[in-house]
Amino acid sequence: MERILEDTEPCDLAGNYRLIAEKIGVRNAYELYCCFHGLQIQFPQRFFSNECIERRMSSERSNGVPIREIAIKYNYSESRVQQILRKCNNTNIEND
């Protein structure tokens, strides 16, 4: 298979594999193919875990970053950021 991949360009691939190879390269697209061929994969809208977002937002807020800036950075509404920060504060109080 290695020889075939050496001479392969993204335009040689079928459907979504072509799009993937254009972004991450033919070899990486092939790795995805090997792991997931025949399966349908759905990618969550959010890249980071909830715990990571909570930790980062809490840290930024304690460093004085305005809620509006945090909301824009993470693509959340200001009210959702406030809700997450309240949850973080309640968790921190319970753990003390």
Beta strands, then each sheet from edge to edge (+ up, - down):
end
